[in-house]
Amino acid sequence: MAHDATHAHDDHGHAQPSGIMRWLTTTNHKDIGSLYMWFAGIMFLIAGTMALVIRAELFQPGLQVVDPEFFNQMTTLHGLIMVFGVIMPAWAGFANWQIPLMIGAPDMAFPRMNNWGFWLLPVAGFLLVLTLFMPGGGPAGGWTMYPPLFIQGGISYDLTIFAVHILGASSIMGSINIITTILNMRAPGMTMMKMPLFVWTWLITAYLLIATVPVLAGAVTMLLTDRNFDTHFFNAAGGGDPVMFQHIFWFFGHPEVYILILPAFGVVSQIIPTFARKPLFGYASMVYATASIAILSFIVWAHHMFTVGMPATAQLFFMYSTMLIAVPTGVKVFNWVATMWKGSMTFETPMLFAIAFVCLFTIGGFSGLVCAMTPVDIQIHDTYYVVAHFHYVLVSGALFAIIAGVYYWLPKWTGHMYDERLGKLHFWLSVISMNITFFPMHFLGLAGMPRRYADYALQFAEFNAIASVGAFLFGFSQLIFLYLIIKAIKGGQKATDQVWEGAEGLEWTVPSPAPYHTFETAPVVK
Amino acid sequence: MKRSALRPLLGKTLAALSGTMISGVVWADYQFNLREPQSALARDVYDLHTLINLVCLGIFIVVFGAMFYSIWKHRKSAGHKAEHFHENTTVEIIWTIIPFFILIGMAYPATKQVLAMKDTSNPDMTVKVTGYQWKWEYDYLKDDVKFMSTLSTPRAQIQNKEAKGEHYLLEVDEPMVVPVNKKVRVLLTAGDVIHAWWVPELAVKQDAIPGFIRDAWFKSETTGTFRGQCTELCGKDHAFMPIVVKVVTQEEYDAWLAAKKQGAAMAAADNSKTFGKEELMAKGEAVYNANCAACHQANGAGIPGAFPGITGSAIATGPIDAHIDIVLNGKPGTAMAAFGNQLSEADIAAVVTYQRNGLGNSVGDVAQPVQVAGMKGGAEAAAPAGN
């Protein structure tokens, strides 16, 4: 509490611009964290609406709502925006808010680059949405941008490439900032092996970003020159190879899925000990497991390409390496269960989402194992089984962890408790509708329905109708979440400094809401 | 346990589960599992999938049984006090090593299947399959039989103007026909973008990549009609280029092949004939609807911004040679394909005539097969210099 007085005093020392300029020029990690979160939230509504257009079209066989060309634009933009405009910015928002608070640093290492890194995002988001209003409509070649299909399109395809470049630049700036902050600005006594697991997972994520985003930038640059400057990187007629794009893209793309999920592992590893009132089981093995997953993620990329016709040795190598990932991932799940074991558990909304994460993410892990087996994958590649798989790891995985994290830290950010009753309603609606939406997709894929289809054969009608009903329920349930956040910002029951009975860590030692500047004098960690 | 014994086990479990879930609903419409395999390889894949599912189910029950037991017993509201253990190296080592051995057990059958799938040696016959936006071409290499296979579901069904048929979106005008119990090697490539050729019952899926040839094989043990679809996003009509494989007895296959050869000879004769305008227009309309209408639309209006219209277009109302040229050679960098290697000269002459004198255009001239053939030869001769 002694901090309080000093902070109040310091705030007078800064001449803060007000209104929009405050947000445009801010270098404060908390402001920038909030900006990231709001950006992710807005893009979530946009890309979620696109998902509902997709599910509306797929409610019944035949074309009812949109034509196939627009349908493909929806699937492409839904994927691109959800990955680059929602999940990644949301994690960057958590990193900005929480990393300095959790390691006892006054701010991020490069505050001005932090500002620039964020403000690139709305530009890229704007470009992506703008594509829909270009002649010929938005990009319709899939979020994976495979040539030669991606070479065929119009101006919106170039805009998409520019947007991906800008998003990549933003990610790299964010990563450099996060790595530098974690390595240099930890409070005295905060050794690496004392860092909260969320900080560890983000440190490893940031390295993955720095290693892979330039690879993506290279791949899309080659697409750009193939499209506009008559190069033939991916054109067989000119000596190129379309499959080379897939290798380069997935060399980025597979680590990318861990970029999306590792911070989720971190958040869940913060939440479960808090509500089990028991320290995280196997802290060191969690760190090693995270690092192992990150390293393995660089040698599994071609499991996305089992049907391109690789030699048997390559297929076997990528099958074995992919299966290996199950080992460290399993360790994590076992550790979470062991953390709960013989704890003293309560089930506030963050804990509910964290438990749902452990259970449903594991279902996504199991279907991942099924996909890892090359002969089985050849059957289910590019079918709805894969759609089910990656939505289990991204919706009930990454997204549920983001939601859990927001509920967990919202009292610290706003100073007010959220409405617990509505939070639980949000949880139950989300978890039920999520399963109604995505579980039947396993059956659709096994029965033979390919993905990215605007229309389908009659035997797939029933499960598609069920999935569509679930999707609308899930989509509208998220409005409760938005309402809850706004309500907590405006007021509500005052949060204590510690907020949760079992919470431990530096962020819970500062007042709620966290003052504009924290840890100007570094705390000492014993 | 014998591998094939695993298969009915999971099927029964799923059937029992779903039976309670959806009693009273028509069973046949809820397919929960892979389709009934029709070859030895497909059966192995089916069994491998069942095996992995059972392993996963077992792990799931153990791990989440423990978790939900803990959630129930170790609640604060039940008065449980937290213990403070948080490390146990022995346990960590055990749950790292056990999954490793389970994985090895799964990798063994999978490895055998990968090797079997890749073994395309000593086929009984070879068919080259080429993917185009949005149709498949089958080329029986040793028999000089080559044909296009396009979706035969009427557009009116897709637009919900007619009732949908039993094989909605899974039917073609010309199926691929192969004999039963013969190892069929398929060579796959594509003319424009990447497609993928998939027949679920035969467990064969292979990307068709422009400029490269990949191979795969299948050997059906039963006769019947097996239906698959394109599984690599290839543009707007990705959902409308199904694959139909008709597996027949050797005698039926021989008869089919002979009929095909005769048909090909008659079509070749068309290429040296001179047609009247009426004939060309009638034939041209059919060719247009099968090959052009997907992008340029059945009425020739196109889709503004994405696909140019034919009605009133500079090409369709301009010099006829330029018109034939773009149909023959396509327009690089766009979805406009080179139809010179997909359609016969008679077909191209007909469709050009139709585009110039139908769809709201009335230029008046006609194209003849010989004219197209002349330009085709010329274009081929000029190609090396042009590039």
Interface residues (C-beta under 8 A of the other chain):
Chain A: P61 G62 L63 Q64 D67 P68 E69 N72 M134 P135 G136 G137 A140 G141 G142 Y146 P148 L149 I151 Q152 G154 R227 N235 A236 A237 D241 P242 V243 A276 R277 K278 P279 L280 F281 G282 Y283 A284 S285 T307 V308 G309 P311 A312 Q315 L316 M319 Y320 M323 L324 A326 V327 G330 V331 V333 F334 V337 A338 T339 M340 W341 K342 G343 S344 M345 T346 F347 I355 V358 C359 T362 I363 F366 L369 V370 M373 T374 P375 V376 I378 Q379 H381 D382 T383 F443 L446 A447 G448 P450 R451 R452 Y453 A454 D455 Y456 A457 L458 Q459 A461 E462 F463
Chain B: V25 A28 D29 Y30 Q31 F32 N33 L34 R35 D44 V45 L48 H49 I52 N53 C56 I59 F60 V63 F64 A66 M67 S70 I71 H74 R75 K76 S77 H80 K81 A82 E83 H84 F85 H86 E87 N88 V91 E92 W95 T96 P99 F100 L103 M106 A107 A110 T111 Q113 V114 L115 M117 K118 Q157 I158 Q159 N160 K164 E166 H167 Y168 L169 L170 L188 D192 V193 I194 A196 W198 P200 A203 V204 K205 Q206 D207 I209 P210 G211 F212 R214 D215 A216 G228 Q229 C230 T231 E232 L233 C234 G235 K236 D237 H238 A239 F240 I303 P304 G305 A306 G333 T334 A335
